[in-house]
Amino acid sequence: MTGPVRKMLAVLSAMRRAYGLRTKRRRHLLRAFRSRKVLEVVKDRTGSIRRHDILCFMSVRNEALRLPHFLDHHRKLGVDHFLIVENDSSDDTRAYLAAQPDVSLWHTAASYRRSRFGLDWVTWLQMRYGHGHWTLTLDADEILIYPYWQTRNLRALTAWLADQGIESMGTMMLDLYPEGPLSEAQIEPGGNPLSVLQWFDAGNYTVQVQDRMRNLWIQGGPRRRLFFGADPRRAPTLNKIPLVRWNRRYAYVNSTHSMLPPRLNEVYVTDGGERISGLLLHTKFLPEIIDKSAEEKTRKQHFENSALYQTYYDSLISDPVLWCAQSERLSGWRRLEALGLMSRGGWI
């Protein structure tokens, strides 16, 4: 095969891939538009949203324990308004959120799994309210931090990103855990999960670039170490893109792990430099994970192939100790940067 022929075939392949991804993105947007019919307004305060406000989107279920600290942390970072879908909680989640003056709230009893794990609902709200805004898309067990987060708020960060021509910022999800069994990491409702989840795995992470959409694929941490050692490729994906200057034509593909159009996934550089990145401190491993794992074995709402995760849930139900001799105690962001887990990427 001659060089010109190979080049032509490569061009045709790239065109087919681009067309396929455009079609996929439009299909996701159509699904999101249709999903609006299952969302019932509980409190609509979107009329208070201003042109330059920073917005946070999420779907939640039974998160009354975490939400006070989650909202307080992200308010202090600079989030102006939270747009939240509550998925048929059995605790005080709905009542608590409805009482918050900076929260607009929708309720649905529809299937979380059949909504692309809540993405259809959230994407509709982003299409309707997020266009032109810097947006965060988070789970209730994720706490965003980034370089200088204690002294520079999201408005300063997003202004710098805009000056650099950057539309999206990547993060790694850092699993936090207690020193002893999960059942011992007790907090009061509304307490700070970081007061009991103070340890993490400093190494053992692998990073790849997925060719099709150019997104990162990061795996590792305590879940791969303890629960997926025999088949590490099945371990949870840790890379996320939570901070985006939103456009109504954008869509997340798989949680916030990847996006379309694919240029938004390029939250890294390939020339030997560094791109700014943050961390999502993952507070999943509070004692309630034991009961939630038992419930999820029956509900089967959180993984595409839930049968593959039955052993994972069984392990969590057994109240394991995630700590090991190589675990490191959480400290300041500069130590996390020194470990290579986040980067200033030129922001000084």
C-alpha positions as CSV (number, residue, x, y, z in Angstrom):
1,M,0.0,0.0,0.0
2,T,1.4,3.4,-1.0
3,G,1.9,6.3,1.2
4,P,-0.9,8.4,-0.4
5,V,-3.3,5.5,-0.1
6,R,-2.5,5.1,3.6
7,K,-3.0,8.8,4.2
8,M,-6.3,8.8,2.4
9,L,-7.5,5.8,4.4
10,A,-6.4,7.5,7.6
11,V,-8.4,10.6,6.6
12,L,-11.5,8.5,5.8
13,S,-11.2,6.7,9.2
14,A,-10.9,10.0,11.0
15,M,-14.0,11.3,9.2
16,R,-16.0,8.2,10.1
17,R,-15.0,8.5,13.7
18,A,-15.9,12.2,13.9
19,Y,-19.3,11.5,12.3
20,G,-19.9,8.7,14.8
21,L,-19.1,10.9,17.8
22,R,-21.3,13.7,16.5
23,T,-24.1,11.2,16.1
24,K,-23.5,9.9,19.6
25,R,-23.5,13.4,21.1
26,R,-26.8,14.3,19.4
27,R,-28.3,11.1,20.6
28,H,-27.4,11.9,24.2
29,L,-28.8,15.4,23.9
30,L,-32.1,14.0,22.5
31,R,-32.3,11.6,25.4
32,A,-31.7,14.5,27.8
33,F,-34.4,16.6,26.1
34,R,-36.9,13.7,26.4
35,S,-36.0,13.1,30.1
36,R,-37.4,16.4,31.1
37,K,-40.8,14.8,31.2
38,V,-39.9,12.7,34.3
39,L,-38.6,15.7,36.3
40,E,-41.0,17.3,38.8
41,V,-40.2,20.8,40.0
42,V,-39.8,20.9,43.8
43,K,-38.2,24.4,44.1
44,D,-37.4,26.5,41.1
45,R,-35.1,29.4,42.1
46,T,-33.4,29.6,38.7
47,G,-34.8,33.1,38.2
48,S,-32.1,34.3,40.6
49,I,-29.2,33.0,38.4
50,R,-27.1,35.8,37.0
51,R,-25.1,35.9,33.8
52,H,-21.7,35.2,35.3
53,D,-22.8,32.8,38.1
54,I,-20.9,29.6,38.6
55,L,-23.3,26.7,38.7
56,C,-23.2,23.2,40.2
57,F,-25.3,20.3,38.7
58,M,-25.8,16.9,40.4
59,S,-28.3,14.1,41.0
60,V,-28.6,12.6,44.5
61,R,-30.3,9.9,46.5
62,N,-30.2,9.5,50.2
63,E,-27.3,12.0,50.8
64,A,-28.7,13.9,53.9
65,L,-25.5,12.9,55.8
66,R,-23.1,14.6,53.4
67,L,-25.0,17.4,51.9
68,P,-24.5,20.2,54.5
69,H,-20.7,19.9,54.3
70,F,-20.8,19.4,50.5
71,L,-22.9,22.6,50.0
72,D,-20.9,24.6,52.5
73,H,-17.5,23.6,50.9
74,H,-18.6,24.5,47.4
75,R,-20.3,27.7,48.4
76,K,-17.0,28.8,49.9
77,L,-15.2,27.9,46.7
78,G,-17.6,30.2,44.8
79,V,-20.6,28.2,43.5
80,D,-23.5,30.6,43.2
81,H,-26.3,28.2,42.5
82,F,-26.9,24.4,42.8
83,L,-29.3,22.6,40.3
84,I,-30.1,19.2,41.7
85,V,-32.2,16.2,40.8
86,E,-33.3,14.2,43.8
87,N,-34.0,10.5,42.9
88,D,-36.7,9.3,45.3
89,S,-34.8,9.5,48.5
90,S,-36.1,7.8,51.6
91,D,-34.2,10.1,54.0
92,D,-34.4,13.9,54.6
93,T,-32.5,14.7,51.4
94,R,-35.4,16.3,49.6
95,A,-36.7,18.4,52.5
96,Y,-33.2,19.6,53.3
97,L,-32.4,20.7,49.7
98,A,-35.8,22.3,49.2
99,A,-35.0,24.6,52.2
100,Q,-31.7,25.9,50.8
101,P,-32.0,29.4,49.3
102,D,-29.4,28.7,46.6
103,V,-30.7,25.4,45.4
104,S,-33.2,24.7,42.6
105,L,-34.6,21.2,43.0
106,W,-36.3,18.6,40.9
107,H,-37.6,15.2,41.9
108,T,-37.9,12.0,39.9
109,A,-38.8,8.4,40.8
110,A,-37.5,7.2,37.4
111,S,-34.7,4.6,37.0
112,Y,-31.3,6.0,37.7
113,R,-29.7,3.3,35.5
114,R,-32.0,3.8,32.6
115,S,-31.3,7.5,32.6
116,R,-27.6,6.8,31.9
117,F,-27.0,6.9,35.7
118,G,-28.6,10.3,36.0
119,L,-26.8,11.9,33.1
120,D,-29.9,12.4,31.0
121,W,-31.5,14.4,33.8
122,V,-28.5,16.5,34.6
123,T,-27.7,17.1,30.9
124,W,-31.2,18.5,30.4
125,L,-30.7,21.0,33.2
126,Q,-27.3,21.9,31.7
127,M,-28.9,22.5,28.3
128,R,-31.6,24.6,29.9
129,Y,-29.7,26.6,32.4
130,G,-25.9,26.0,32.0
131,H,-25.2,27.5,28.6
132,G,-22.5,30.2,28.8
133,H,-21.7,29.5,32.5
134,W,-18.8,27.8,34.2
135,T,-20.3,24.7,35.6
136,L,-19.4,22.0,38.1
137,T,-20.9,18.5,37.7
138,L,-20.3,16.5,40.9
139,D,-21.6,13.7,43.1
140,A,-22.5,14.3,46.7
141,D,-19.5,12.3,47.8
142,E,-17.0,14.4,45.8
143,I,-15.2,17.4,47.3
144,L,-13.4,19.6,44.8
145,I,-10.0,21.0,45.6
146,Y,-7.3,22.5,43.3
147,P,-4.0,24.4,43.6
148,Y,-4.5,27.4,45.9
149,W,-8.1,26.4,46.6
150,Q,-8.1,27.9,50.1
151,T,-7.0,31.4,49.0
152,R,-8.3,31.6,45.3
153,N,-11.9,30.9,44.6
154,L,-13.5,29.4,41.5
155,R,-14.1,32.9,40.0
156,A,-10.3,33.5,40.1
157,L,-9.6,30.0,38.7
158,T,-12.2,30.2,35.9
159,A,-11.0,33.7,34.9
160,W,-7.4,32.3,34.6
161,L,-8.7,29.3,32.6
162,A,-10.6,31.6,30.2
163,D,-7.4,33.8,29.7
164,Q,-5.5,30.6,28.8
165,G,-8.2,29.5,26.3
166,I,-9.0,26.5,28.4
167,E,-12.6,25.3,28.4
168,S,-12.4,22.3,30.8
169,M,-10.3,21.2,33.8
170,G,-9.6,17.6,34.7
171,T,-9.3,16.0,38.1
172,M,-8.5,12.7,39.6
173,M,-10.9,11.1,42.1
174,L,-8.9,10.4,45.3
175,D,-10.4,7.7,47.5
176,L,-10.2,8.6,51.1
177,Y,-10.6,6.0,53.9
178,P,-10.2,5.6,57.7
179,E,-7.4,3.9,59.5
180,G,-9.6,1.2,60.9
181,P,-12.8,-0.6,59.6
182,L,-15.3,1.5,57.7
183,S,-17.8,1.1,60.5
184,E,-15.6,3.2,62.8
185,A,-15.6,6.3,60.6
186,Q,-18.7,7.8,62.2
187,I,-19.7,11.5,61.8
188,E,-22.8,13.4,62.9
189,P,-25.3,14.4,60.2
190,G,-23.8,17.4,58.5
191,G,-20.3,16.7,59.8
192,N,-17.1,16.9,57.8
193,P,-16.3,13.5,56.3
194,L,-12.6,14.6,56.1
195,S,-12.5,14.5,59.9
196,V,-12.6,10.7,59.8
197,L,-11.5,9.9,56.2
198,Q,-7.9,11.0,56.4
199,W,-5.9,8.4,54.5
200,F,-5.3,7.7,50.8
201,D,-3.1,5.7,48.4
202,A,-0.2,7.9,47.3
203,G,0.9,5.7,44.4
204,N,-0.2,2.6,42.4
205,Y,-2.1,4.6,39.7
206,T,-2.0,3.9,36.0
207,V,-2.8,6.4,33.3
208,Q,-3.7,5.8,29.6
209,V,-5.2,7.9,26.8
210,Q,-8.2,6.4,25.1
211,D,-7.7,6.8,21.4
212,R,-11.4,7.1,20.3
213,M,-12.2,10.3,22.4
214,R,-8.7,11.2,23.6
215,N,-9.8,11.0,27.2
216,L,-7.6,9.9,30.1
217,W,-8.3,6.5,31.8
218,I,-6.9,6.5,35.3
219,Q,-7.2,3.5,37.7
220,G,-5.7,2.6,41.0
221,G,-6.1,3.4,44.7
222,P,-7.5,1.2,47.4
223,R,-10.4,-0.2,45.4
224,R,-8.2,-1.6,42.7
225,R,-5.7,-2.8,45.4
226,L,-8.2,-4.6,47.5
227,F,-11.2,-5.5,45.4
228,F,-9.9,-5.8,41.8
229,G,-6.4,-7.2,42.2
230,A,-7.2,-10.3,40.1
231,D,-8.6,-8.2,37.2
232,P,-7.4,-4.6,37.6
233,R,-8.9,-3.4,34.3
234,R,-12.3,-3.8,36.0
235,A,-11.4,-1.3,38.7
236,P,-13.4,1.9,38.9
237,T,-12.3,4.8,36.6
238,L,-10.8,7.7,38.6
239,N,-10.4,10.5,36.0
240,K,-13.2,13.1,35.8
241,I,-13.8,16.5,34.0
242,P,-16.1,18.3,36.5
243,L,-15.3,21.9,35.6
244,V,-16.5,23.1,32.1
245,R,-17.4,26.3,30.4
246,W,-20.8,24.9,29.3
247,N,-22.4,25.0,25.9
248,R,-25.9,23.5,25.3
249,R,-24.4,21.3,22.6
250,Y,-22.0,19.6,25.1
251,A,-22.7,16.2,26.7
252,Y,-21.0,13.9,29.1
253,V,-20.7,10.3,27.9
254,N,-19.9,8.2,30.9
255,S,-20.4,9.9,34.3
256,T,-18.0,12.9,34.0
257,H,-15.1,10.6,32.8
258,S,-15.4,11.7,29.2
259,M,-17.2,14.4,27.1
260,L,-18.3,15.3,23.6
261,P,-17.1,17.0,21.6
262,P,-13.8,15.2,22.3
263,R,-11.6,18.3,22.5
264,L,-13.0,18.8,26.0
265,N,-11.3,15.6,27.1
266,E,-7.8,17.0,26.4
267,V,-7.2,18.1,29.9
268,Y,-3.5,17.1,29.6
269,V,-0.6,18.1,27.4
270,T,1.7,15.9,25.3
271,D,4.7,18.1,24.9
272,G,6.3,17.4,28.3
273,G,4.7,20.2,30.2
274,E,1.7,20.2,32.6
275,R,-1.9,21.3,32.5
276,I,-3.6,22.5,35.6
277,S,-5.6,19.8,37.4
278,G,-7.4,19.3,40.7
279,L,-8.7,16.5,42.8
280,L,-12.1,15.2,43.8
281,L,-11.7,14.0,47.4
282,H,-13.9,11.0,47.4
283,T,-15.8,10.5,50.7
284,K,-17.6,7.3,49.7
285,F,-16.2,5.2,52.5
286,L,-18.3,6.3,55.5
287,P,-20.0,3.6,57.5
288,E,-23.3,4.0,55.5
289,I,-21.5,2.4,52.5
290,I,-22.0,-1.0,54.2
291,D,-25.8,-0.7,54.2
292,K,-25.9,1.0,50.8
293,S,-23.8,-1.8,49.3
294,A,-26.3,-4.3,50.5
295,E,-29.2,-2.3,49.1
296,E,-27.4,-1.8,45.7
297,K,-27.0,-5.6,45.3
298,T,-30.7,-5.6,45.0
299,R,-31.4,-2.3,43.2
300,K,-28.6,-2.8,40.6
301,Q,-28.7,0.8,39.6
302,H,-25.1,1.9,39.7
303,F,-23.2,-0.3,37.1
304,E,-24.0,-1.3,33.6
305,N,-23.2,-4.9,34.4
306,S,-24.1,-5.1,38.0
307,A,-23.4,-8.9,38.2
308,L,-19.7,-8.2,37.8
309,Y,-19.7,-6.1,41.0
310,Q,-21.4,-8.6,43.3
311,T,-18.1,-9.6,44.9
312,Y,-17.2,-5.9,45.2
313,Y,-20.4,-5.2,47.2
314,D,-19.8,-8.3,49.3
315,S,-16.4,-7.1,50.2
316,L,-17.8,-3.7,51.3
317,I,-20.6,-5.3,53.3
318,S,-17.9,-7.2,55.3
319,D,-16.7,-3.9,56.8
320,P,-13.1,-4.0,55.4
321,V,-10.0,-2.1,56.5
322,L,-8.7,-0.2,53.4
323,W,-5.6,1.2,55.2
324,C,-2.2,-0.4,54.6
325,A,1.4,0.3,55.6
326,Q,1.9,2.5,52.5
327,S,-1.2,4.7,53.1
328,E,-0.5,8.4,53.5
329,R,-2.4,10.9,55.7
330,L,-4.1,13.7,53.9
331,S,-2.4,17.1,54.3
332,G,-2.2,20.2,52.2
333,W,-2.5,20.5,48.4
334,R,1.2,21.1,47.9
335,R,1.9,17.6,49.2
336,L,-0.7,16.3,46.8
337,E,1.0,18.2,43.9
338,A,4.4,16.9,45.0
339,L,3.0,13.3,44.7
340,G,1.9,14.1,41.1
341,L,-1.8,13.9,41.9
342,M,-2.6,17.5,40.9
343,S,-0.8,20.2,39.1
344,R,-0.6,24.0,39.0
345,G,0.2,23.9,35.3
346,G,1.5,27.4,35.1
347,W,-1.0,29.0,37.5
348,I,1.2,30.9,40.0
